[in-house]
Each structure stands twice: as structure tokens, then as C-alpha cells.
Amino acid sequence: MEGNTTEGKIYEIFLNDTRIGLTKLENADISLGLLFGEVYWIKIPSPYDFIKDYCVQNLLDFKDNAEDEIISTGHIPLLRIVDKEGLVIEGEEHSLFGSDADVFEISIEGVSMELLKSEFPHHIEEHLSQENE
């Protein structure tokens, strides 16, 4: 994963102050204040097991299909997304969804328009161009 422009920027994912992965937050739904992107895990052989164990231990909401190792979490309060300068991408809810057999995504709901405009202008531009079609 490389990238140093805003559009290709890489964000670190932390859980309880431990770096667990990376994301580009390459997707957005601006009207909902929603950012999401694929998770690139760091030294976590089974993200499904890792996330499920964390949610069970911390009494957090999740839904899963153990047979297919698919999981979707509710809000994870100590899940943080940070750029290399230390900017935390704040939102009202942070969650994870995916399966070991496919990809995992991280989503941040309730991101302020101010942050979207300053940190994700490419998502704003894309949204405005779709509205004008």
C-alpha cells in the first residue's frame, strides 16, 4: 500500500492503542457522513476470530455466521483510524464487517462535513458530480 496524496492516503487502524491494520478509506456516502474502506490486517491470522473474541470479551454487539466466518459488528468505541500526522478520523460509530474468506471493511459513520471537506475532498467532488448527473 503506497500513497501520499489525500486520495491515496493510508490510515492506521488502532484497537485499544494497538495497531491492527491499515485502510485507505477509499469509499464514502457523503450524504450519510459515511467513510469506509478495505482493511489490510497486520499480523492477525484470523480477523474473524480476533474480532469475535474482542466483541465477546468487551460485551459489544455483533452478528456472525461461524460456519462461514462472517462477522458484522456494532459500534466499537476503542477502534480508531489515524493518519500518519496523528489526525484521528472521528465519527459517531466505528465498525467492522467481513469474512476470513473474503475482505474486511471498516466503516465510520457520522463523520462531520468539515472533516470530509478538509480530509476527503475527492469524495466530496465525486458526490457532487453524481448529484449533477
VOPAVEX-541313 format. One record per atom (N, C-alpha, C): residue in one letter; x, y, z. Coordinates in steps of 0.2 Angstrom, whole numbers, plus 5000, padded with zeros to 4 digits. Example, Ala and Ser with C-alpha at 12.3 -4.5 7.8 and 13.67 -1.06 7.14 Angstrom:
A506649725039/A506249785039/A506649845039/S506449895035/S506849955036/S506450005039/
END
This chain:
M500449945000/M500050005000/M500450065000/E500450104995/E500850164994/E500350224993/G500550284995/G500050334994/G500250394998/N500350454995/N500450514999/N500050574997/T499650564992/T499150614991/T498550604995/T498050654996/T497550645000/T497050584998/E497050574991/E496650524988/E496950454990/G497550454990/G497850384991/G498150374998/K497950425002/K498250425009/K498050355013/I498550335017/I498450275021/I498350295028/Y497850265031/Y497750275038/Y497850215042/E498150225048/E498250165053/E497550155057/I497450095058/I496950075062/I497150045069/F496950075074/F497150055081/F496550025085/L496649975089/L496149955094/L496449945100/N496249985105/N496549995112/N497250015111/D497350055107/D498050085106/D498550035103/T498349985100/T498749935097/T498549935089/R499149945085/R499049955078/R498849885075/I498249875072/I498049815070/I497949815062/G497949865059/G497949865052/G497949935048/L497849935042/L497849995038/L497249995033/T497050055031/T496550065027/T496650135023/K496350135017/K496350195013/K495750235013/L495250205017/L494550245017/L494350265010/E494350215005/E494350234998/E493550244996/N493150235000/N492450244998/N492050285003/A491550325001/A491150365005/A490450375003/D489950385007/D489250415006/D489250475009/I489350535006/I489450595009/I488750615012/S488250605009/S487550625012/S487450595019/L487750535020/L487650505027/L488250515031/G488750555029/G489350565033/G489750495034/L489750455029/L490050385030/L490650385026/L491150355029/L491850335026/L491950265027/F492150225022/F492350155023/F492850135018/G493250085020/G493750055016/G493949985018/E494349955013/E494649885015/E495149895020/V495149835024/V495649835030/V496249785028/Y496849815029/Y497449775027/Y497649755034/W497549695037/W497749675043/W498549665044/I498749685050/I499449675052/I499449615057/K499849565055/K499949505060/K499349485064/I498749475060/I498149445063/I497949395058/P498149325060/P497949275055/P497249265054/S496749275059/S496049265058/S495749325060/P495549375056/P495249435058/P494549415061/Y494249365059/Y493549345061/Y493649325069/D494149285070/D494149255077/D494449315082/F494849355079/F495149415083/F494549465085/I494149485080/I493549525081/I493049495085/K492849435084/K492349405088/K492549395095/D493149375097/D493449375103/D493449445107/Y493649495103/Y493649565106/Y492949585108/C492449575104/C491749595105/C491449555111/V491649485111/V491349445117/V491649475123/Q492349485123/Q492649505130/Q492449575132/N492249615127/N492049685129/N491349695129/L490949645128/L490249645128/L489949695123/L490249695117/L490049735111/L489549695106/D489149725103/D488649695099/D488949675092/F488749615090/F489049595084/F488549535081/K488549525075/K488149475072/K488749435068/D488649365068/D489149325064/D488849265062/N489149235057/N489049165054/N489649125055/A489649085060/A490349055062/A490549005057/E490048975053/E490248925048/E490648955043/D490349015040/D490749055035/D491249105037/E491249105044/E491749155047/E491649225044/I490949245045/I490749315043/I490549355049/I490749415050/I490549455056/I490449525054/S489949555058/S489749625057/S489749655064/T490049705066/T490049725072/T489549795073/G489349805079/G489049865080/G489649915082/H489549975085/H490050025087/H490549995091/I491250005089/I491749985093/I492150045096/P491950065102/P492250135104/P492950145104/L493350095105/L494050105105/L494450085099/L494050085093/L494350075086/L494450145084/R495050165082/R495250225080/R495650225073/I495550275069/I495850275062/I496250345062/V496850335061/V497350395062/V497750405056/D497950465053/D498350475048/D499150475051/K499550485046/K500250475049/K500450545053/E500050595052/E500250655056/E499850655062/G499450605064/G499150605070/G498450625070/L498150645064/L497450665064/L496950605064/V496550605070/V496050555071/V495450565067/I495250515063/I494650525059/I494050505063/E493750565066/E493250555071/E492550545067/G492150505071/G491450495069/G491050465075/E490350465074/E489950435079/E490050365080/E490150325075/E490150255076/E490750225071/H491150175074/H491650145070/H491450065071/S491450035065/S491349965065/S491749925059/L491649865060/L492049815055/L491549765052/F491649745046/F491249695043/F491649655038/G491549585038/G491949545033/G491949475035/S492449445031/S492549375032/S493249355031/D493449305034/D494149275033/D494249255026/A493749235022/A493749205015/A493749265010/D493549325012/D493549375008/D493849435010/V493549495010/V493949555013/V493549585019/F493849625023/F493549655029/F493549735027/E493049765029/E492949835028/E492849865035/I493149925036/I493049975042/I492550025039/S492150045044/S491650105042/S491650155048/I491650215046/I491550265051/I490950305049/E490450305053/E489850345052/E489750405056/G489450455053/G489350525057/G489950565057/V490350565051/V490950605050/V490750675049/S491050725052/S490750795051/S490950815044/M490550865041/M490650885034/M491250925034/E491450965039/E492050995040/E492650955039/L492650895042/L493250845041/L493250815034/L492650795032/L492550775025/L492850815020/K492650885020/K492950935016/K493650945016/S493950945022/S494650955023/S495150895021/E494850835023/E495250775023/E495150735017/F494550735014/F494250695009/F493950735003/P494250785000/P493950824995/P493750784989/H494150734988/H494050684982/H493350654982/H493150634989/H492450604990/H491950654989/I492050714991/I491550774990/I491450784983/E492050794979/E491950804972/E491550754968/E491750684970/E491350634967/E490650634968/H490450654975/H489750654977/H489450714973/L489750774972/L489450824969/L489350814961/S489850774958/S489750764951/S489150714950/Q489050664955/Q488550614954/Q487850654955/E487850704959/E487250744960/E487050784954/N487550804950/N487450844944/N487250804938/E487250744939/E487150694933/E486450694932/
END
